[in-house]
């Protein structure tokens, strides 16, 4: 562990408490994660830390009947290209249609949810076949010794369909969900540093992270529904029906395909997540490393001197904890100085943009990985 982090928090005594991260030269605090209008709300970091378990265990109603009480009409698509899924029919879809390149809609959504529950994440669930979904399918097929096609074919459907839980569930918007507070974060690091926390932009973003999906998908699944109205019943991906993720003794990150894979004691992979992994300016540090600390709700220390693309005039800043913090909701520190595995404020960009050298995951995937690892776990970073 770096001296700066060690001076602030002792993970051995309180690894789950908020802490200050050391400055490092390869992470996501600049242009590739930040855009004008990254948003937050003003909850104290302690309050966010207390709410984290609640966010992972919402009141999800898993009965198929609950889903079928919703409108059976086709959902309005956000544009001419996107075919919106029918929430009343998703749980009854026959698992036969091939899911592959240029497919989108209900079958893709079903595949994404089932793979997410099998711990082969495609990142943000959106009902669209993508590179991240192809990698998730390929990893799942390799694990189960199926023909690796990157598409959901009949044998792959047959295996996924052994999971009998509904693909969609319903969720009741709580008063706390509706109230927030939510707000837009300022663009500059200096202004962000004045906030007590970097929370969610709005209720759609908060629910999207809770249920591993894009805010746009939530709106497509819930036409005419008010996500900011307490008591409103909405349709959500039933990702919380997943079995617990086993403990891992090692993980490996592949730069070429952009994945993080968890391994058991025998070296067998059992879970896979899409990742953003370095860039030309800040390459992934290949080699064998160790996990030295796992810190949830980290405070972020920004030092512009460590970034090749820092804006002239930027000053050092301390950025409060929260899901829209530059490193998201968890920091997994590696024995390679200044490097780690962490979350992101922009889950839709995972696997699609470069990082400043660290391994970046969606917040929910980063939390899952953090929960599966212990200090001393082996980390292989490779091409």
C-alpha positions as CSV (number, residue, x, y, z in Angstrom):
1,X,0.0,0.0,0.0
2,X,1.2,3.5,-0.8
3,X,2.4,5.6,2.2
4,X,-0.3,8.3,1.5
5,X,-3.1,5.8,1.7
6,X,-1.6,4.1,4.7
7,X,-1.4,7.4,6.5
8,X,-5.1,8.0,6.0
9,X,-6.7,4.6,6.6
10,X,-5.7,1.2,7.8
11,X,-7.6,-1.3,5.6
12,X,-6.8,-4.1,8.0
13,X,-8.9,-2.4,10.7
14,X,-11.5,-0.6,8.6
15,X,-11.3,-1.6,4.9
16,X,-14.9,-0.6,4.2
17,X,-14.8,3.0,5.5
18,X,-14.3,6.1,3.3
19,X,-10.7,6.9,2.7
20,X,-8.5,9.2,0.7
21,X,-6.8,7.6,-2.3
22,X,-3.2,8.5,-3.1
23,X,-2.4,10.4,-6.2
24,X,-1.5,8.1,-9.1
25,X,-0.6,8.5,-12.7
26,X,-3.0,6.1,-14.3
27,X,-6.6,6.5,-13.6
28,X,-9.8,8.1,-14.8
29,X,-9.9,11.6,-13.4
30,X,-9.7,13.5,-16.7
31,X,-11.3,13.9,-20.1
32,X,-12.1,10.2,-20.7
33,X,-14.4,10.0,-17.8
34,X,-15.5,13.6,-17.3
35,X,-17.9,15.5,-19.5
36,X,-19.7,18.8,-18.9
37,X,-22.9,17.9,-17.0
38,X,-21.6,14.9,-14.9
39,X,-24.2,15.1,-12.2
40,X,-24.5,14.5,-8.4
41,X,-26.7,15.2,-5.4
42,X,-25.8,16.5,-2.0
43,X,-25.8,13.5,0.3
44,X,-23.1,13.3,2.9
45,X,-20.6,10.5,2.2
46,X,-21.5,8.8,5.5
47,X,-25.1,8.7,4.5
48,X,-24.2,7.2,1.1
49,X,-22.1,4.6,2.9
50,X,-25.0,3.7,5.1
51,X,-27.4,3.4,2.2
52,X,-25.1,1.2,0.1
53,X,-26.6,-2.1,1.5
54,X,-30.1,-0.8,0.8
55,X,-29.2,-0.1,-2.8
56,X,-28.1,-3.7,-3.2
57,X,-31.3,-5.2,-1.6
58,X,-34.3,-3.2,-2.8
59,X,-37.9,-4.4,-2.6
60,X,-38.0,-6.3,-5.8
61,X,-41.1,-8.3,-6.5
62,X,-40.1,-11.3,-8.5
63,X,-43.4,-12.9,-9.4
64,X,-44.2,-13.3,-13.1
65,X,-47.8,-12.2,-12.3
66,X,-46.6,-8.8,-11.1
67,X,-44.9,-8.3,-14.5
68,X,-47.9,-9.4,-16.4
69,X,-50.1,-6.8,-14.8
70,X,-48.2,-4.1,-16.7
71,X,-49.3,-2.9,-20.1
72,X,-48.9,-5.5,-22.9
73,X,-48.5,-2.9,-25.6
74,X,-45.2,-2.6,-27.4
75,X,-43.0,0.1,-25.8
76,X,-42.2,3.2,-27.8
77,X,-38.6,3.0,-29.0
78,X,-36.4,6.1,-28.5
79,X,-35.5,6.1,-32.2
80,X,-36.3,4.3,-35.4
81,X,-33.4,1.8,-35.0
82,X,-34.2,0.5,-31.5
83,X,-37.0,-2.1,-31.1
84,X,-38.4,-1.7,-27.6
85,X,-39.0,-4.8,-25.6
86,X,-42.5,-5.7,-24.4
87,X,-42.3,-6.0,-20.6
88,X,-45.4,-8.3,-20.3
89,X,-43.9,-10.8,-22.8
90,X,-40.2,-10.9,-21.8
91,X,-40.6,-13.6,-19.2
92,X,-42.6,-15.8,-21.6
93,X,-40.2,-15.6,-24.6
94,X,-39.1,-18.9,-26.0
95,X,-35.4,-19.2,-25.8
96,X,-34.8,-20.0,-29.5
97,X,-34.0,-16.8,-31.4
98,X,-30.3,-16.3,-32.1
99,X,-28.8,-13.3,-30.5
100,X,-25.8,-12.0,-32.5
101,X,-24.5,-9.0,-34.4
102,X,-27.1,-6.3,-35.3
103,X,-29.8,-7.8,-33.1
104,X,-31.6,-5.8,-30.4
105,X,-34.8,-5.9,-28.4
106,X,-36.4,-8.4,-26.1
107,X,-34.2,-11.5,-26.8
108,X,-31.1,-9.4,-26.3
109,X,-32.4,-8.1,-23.1
110,X,-33.2,-11.6,-21.9
111,X,-29.7,-12.8,-22.8
112,X,-28.1,-9.8,-21.0
113,X,-30.0,-10.4,-17.8
114,X,-29.4,-14.2,-17.7
115,X,-25.7,-13.7,-18.4
116,X,-25.5,-11.0,-15.7
117,X,-27.0,-13.4,-13.2
118,X,-24.5,-16.1,-14.4
119,X,-21.7,-13.6,-13.5
120,X,-20.7,-13.0,-17.1
121,X,-21.5,-9.3,-17.3
122,X,-22.0,-7.3,-20.5
123,X,-21.9,-4.1,-18.5
124,X,-24.8,-1.8,-18.8
125,X,-27.9,-3.7,-19.8
126,X,-29.6,-1.9,-22.8
127,X,-31.2,-4.5,-25.0
128,X,-28.6,-4.1,-27.8
129,X,-26.0,-6.6,-29.0
130,X,-22.6,-5.1,-28.6
131,X,-18.9,-6.0,-28.3
132,X,-19.3,-6.3,-24.5
133,X,-22.2,-8.7,-25.0
134,X,-20.2,-10.8,-27.5
135,X,-17.3,-11.1,-25.0
136,X,-19.7,-12.1,-22.2
137,X,-21.3,-14.8,-24.4
138,X,-17.8,-16.1,-25.5
139,X,-16.6,-16.3,-22.0
140,X,-19.7,-18.2,-20.9
141,X,-19.4,-20.6,-23.8
142,X,-15.7,-21.2,-23.0
143,X,-16.5,-22.0,-19.4
144,X,-19.2,-24.5,-20.3
145,X,-17.2,-26.0,-23.2
146,X,-19.7,-24.9,-25.9
147,X,-18.7,-23.9,-29.3
148,X,-17.4,-20.3,-29.0
149,X,-19.4,-18.2,-31.4
150,X,-20.0,-15.0,-29.5
151,X,-23.7,-15.4,-30.3
152,X,-26.5,-17.0,-28.3
153,X,-27.4,-20.1,-30.2
154,X,-29.6,-23.1,-29.3
155,X,-27.0,-24.9,-27.0
156,X,-26.2,-21.6,-25.2
157,X,-29.9,-20.8,-24.7
158,X,-30.5,-24.3,-23.4
159,X,-27.9,-23.8,-20.7
160,X,-28.9,-20.2,-19.8
161,X,-32.6,-21.3,-19.6
162,X,-31.7,-23.5,-16.6
163,X,-32.1,-20.3,-14.7
164,X,-35.8,-20.3,-14.1
165,X,-36.1,-16.9,-12.3
166,X,-38.1,-14.2,-14.2
167,X,-36.0,-12.0,-16.4
168,X,-38.0,-8.9,-15.3
169,X,-39.4,-8.0,-11.9
170,X,-41.3,-5.0,-10.5
171,X,-40.0,-2.4,-8.0
172,X,-41.9,0.1,-5.9
173,X,-40.4,3.6,-6.0
174,X,-39.8,4.6,-2.3
175,X,-40.1,8.1,-0.9
176,X,-36.3,8.2,-0.5
177,X,-35.9,7.2,-4.2
178,X,-38.2,10.1,-5.2
179,X,-36.8,12.7,-2.9
180,X,-33.1,12.3,-3.7
181,X,-31.7,14.9,-3.4
182,X,-30.3,15.0,-6.9
183,X,-28.3,17.7,-8.7
184,X,-25.9,18.4,-11.6
185,X,-22.2,18.4,-10.7
186,X,-20.1,21.3,-11.9
187,X,-17.5,20.5,-14.6
188,X,-14.3,21.6,-12.9
189,X,-12.5,19.6,-10.3
190,X,-12.2,22.7,-8.1
191,X,-16.0,23.1,-8.0
192,X,-16.5,19.3,-7.5
193,X,-14.2,19.5,-4.5
194,X,-16.7,21.9,-2.8
195,X,-19.5,19.2,-2.8
196,X,-20.0,17.0,0.2
197,X,-20.6,14.0,-2.0
198,X,-20.7,13.1,-5.7
199,X,-24.0,11.2,-5.9
200,X,-26.6,10.5,-8.6
201,X,-27.8,12.9,-11.2
202,X,-31.4,11.7,-11.0
203,X,-33.6,8.8,-9.9
204,X,-33.2,7.1,-13.3
205,X,-29.5,7.0,-12.9
206,X,-29.8,5.7,-9.4
207,X,-32.2,2.9,-10.4
208,X,-30.1,2.2,-13.5
209,X,-27.1,1.4,-11.3
210,X,-29.2,-0.6,-8.9
211,X,-30.5,-2.8,-11.6
212,X,-27.5,-2.8,-13.9
213,X,-29.2,-1.1,-16.8
214,X,-29.2,2.2,-18.8
215,X,-31.6,4.9,-17.8
216,X,-32.9,4.8,-21.4
217,X,-33.9,1.2,-21.0
218,X,-35.8,1.9,-17.8
219,X,-37.8,4.5,-19.6
220,X,-38.5,2.2,-22.5
221,X,-39.7,-0.5,-20.1
222,X,-41.9,2.0,-18.3
223,X,-43.8,4.2,-20.7
224,X,-46.0,6.7,-18.9
225,X,-44.5,5.8,-15.5
226,X,-43.0,8.4,-13.2
227,X,-39.7,7.2,-11.8
228,X,-39.7,10.1,-9.3
229,X,-43.1,9.4,-7.8
230,X,-43.2,7.4,-4.5
231,X,-45.4,4.4,-4.7
232,X,-45.1,4.0,-8.5
233,X,-44.6,0.4,-9.6
234,X,-42.0,0.0,-12.4
235,X,-40.5,-2.8,-14.4
236,X,-36.8,-3.5,-13.9
237,X,-34.2,-6.2,-14.9
238,X,-34.3,-8.9,-12.3
239,X,-30.5,-9.0,-11.7
240,X,-30.9,-9.4,-7.9
241,X,-31.9,-13.1,-8.4
242,X,-28.3,-14.0,-9.1
243,X,-26.6,-16.5,-6.9
244,X,-23.8,-15.2,-4.6
245,X,-20.5,-14.7,-6.4
246,X,-17.9,-17.2,-5.1
247,X,-14.6,-16.1,-3.6
248,X,-11.7,-15.7,-6.0
249,X,-8.1,-16.4,-5.3
250,X,-6.9,-14.7,-8.5
251,X,-8.0,-12.5,-11.4
252,X,-6.6,-11.8,-14.8
253,X,-7.1,-8.7,-17.0
254,X,-6.7,-8.9,-20.8
255,X,-6.0,-5.7,-22.6
256,X,-6.8,-7.0,-26.1
257,X,-10.3,-8.0,-25.3
258,X,-11.0,-5.7,-22.4
259,X,-12.1,-8.2,-19.8
260,X,-11.5,-8.9,-16.1
261,X,-11.9,-12.6,-15.2
262,X,-12.1,-14.1,-11.7
263,X,-10.4,-17.5,-11.0
264,X,-10.9,-20.1,-8.3
265,X,-8.1,-21.9,-6.5
266,X,-7.7,-24.4,-9.3
267,X,-7.2,-21.5,-11.9
268,X,-10.6,-22.1,-13.4
269,X,-12.5,-18.9,-14.5
270,X,-16.0,-18.5,-13.1
271,X,-16.9,-14.8,-13.7
272,X,-16.1,-12.2,-16.3
273,X,-16.7,-8.4,-16.5
274,X,-16.0,-5.9,-19.3
275,X,-13.3,-3.4,-18.4
276,X,-11.5,-0.3,-19.8
277,X,-7.8,-0.9,-19.5
278,X,-5.2,1.7,-20.2
279,X,-4.3,3.7,-23.3
280,X,-1.3,4.7,-25.5
281,X,-0.2,7.4,-23.0
282,X,-1.0,5.3,-19.9
283,X,-0.6,1.6,-20.8
284,X,-1.8,-1.3,-18.7
285,X,1.2,-2.4,-16.5
286,X,1.7,-6.0,-17.7
287,X,2.8,-8.5,-15.1
288,X,1.9,-10.3,-11.9
289,X,0.7,-8.2,-9.0
290,X,-1.2,-8.5,-5.7
291,X,-4.3,-6.9,-4.2
292,X,-3.1,-4.8,-1.3
293,X,-6.4,-3.1,-0.2
294,X,-10.1,-2.9,-0.9
295,X,-11.7,0.4,0.0
296,X,-15.3,1.3,-0.5
297,X,-16.6,4.8,-1.0
298,X,-13.1,6.3,-1.6
299,X,-12.3,10.0,-1.5
300,X,-10.3,10.9,-4.6
301,X,-7.2,13.0,-4.6
302,X,-6.6,14.8,-7.9
303,X,-3.1,16.0,-8.7
304,X,-2.9,17.6,-12.2
305,X,0.9,17.2,-12.3
306,X,0.4,13.4,-12.8
307,X,-1.7,13.7,-15.9
308,X,-0.4,14.3,-19.4
309,X,-3.8,15.8,-20.5
310,X,-4.5,18.0,-17.4
311,X,-5.8,21.4,-18.1
312,X,-3.5,24.3,-17.6
313,X,-4.5,26.1,-14.4
314,X,-5.9,23.0,-12.7
315,X,-5.0,22.7,-9.0
316,X,-4.9,19.8,-6.6
317,X,-8.4,18.9,-5.3
318,X,-10.0,16.4,-2.9
319,X,-13.2,14.9,-4.5
320,X,-15.7,13.5,-2.0
321,X,-17.0,9.9,-2.1
322,X,-20.1,8.9,-4.1
323,X,-21.1,7.0,-7.2
324,X,-20.0,9.8,-9.5
325,X,-16.6,10.1,-7.9
326,X,-13.9,9.7,-10.6
327,X,-13.2,6.1,-9.2
328,X,-16.8,5.3,-8.4
329,X,-17.8,3.4,-5.3
330,X,-14.8,1.2,-4.7
331,X,-11.0,1.1,-5.1
332,X,-9.1,-2.1,-5.2
333,X,-5.4,-1.2,-4.8
334,X,-2.7,-3.2,-6.5
335,X,0.9,-3.8,-5.5
336,X,1.9,-1.8,-8.6
337,X,2.2,1.7,-7.2
338,X,-0.5,4.1,-8.3
339,X,-2.6,1.4,-10.0
340,X,-5.9,-0.2,-9.1
341,X,-9.3,-1.6,-10.1
342,X,-12.3,0.7,-9.6
343,X,-15.7,1.9,-10.6
344,X,-16.8,4.7,-12.8
345,X,-19.3,7.6,-13.1
346,X,-20.0,6.6,-16.7
347,X,-21.0,2.9,-16.9
348,X,-22.1,3.2,-20.5
349,X,-18.6,3.8,-21.6
350,X,-17.0,0.7,-20.1
351,X,-15.1,-1.3,-22.7
352,X,-15.7,1.5,-25.2
353,X,-13.2,4.2,-24.1
354,X,-9.7,4.1,-22.7
355,X,-8.5,4.7,-19.1
356,X,-5.5,6.4,-17.7
357,X,-3.9,3.0,-17.0
358,X,-6.1,1.6,-14.2
359,X,-8.8,-1.1,-14.7
360,X,-12.2,0.5,-14.8
361,X,-15.5,-1.4,-14.3
362,X,-19.1,-0.4,-13.8
363,X,-19.8,0.5,-10.2
364,X,-21.9,-2.7,-9.7
365,X,-19.3,-4.9,-11.3
366,X,-16.5,-3.3,-9.3
367,X,-18.5,-3.9,-6.1
368,X,-19.0,-7.6,-7.1
369,X,-15.2,-8.0,-7.8
370,X,-14.3,-6.3,-4.5
371,X,-16.6,-8.7,-2.6
372,X,-15.0,-11.7,-4.2
373,X,-11.4,-10.7,-3.5
374,X,-9.2,-10.5,-0.4
375,X,-5.9,-8.8,0.2
376,X,-3.1,-10.9,-1.3
377,X,-5.2,-12.2,-4.2
378,X,-3.1,-12.6,-7.4
379,X,-3.6,-10.2,-10.3
380,X,-2.3,-11.0,-13.8
381,X,-2.3,-8.1,-16.2
382,X,-1.7,-9.3,-19.8
383,X,-2.0,-8.4,-23.4
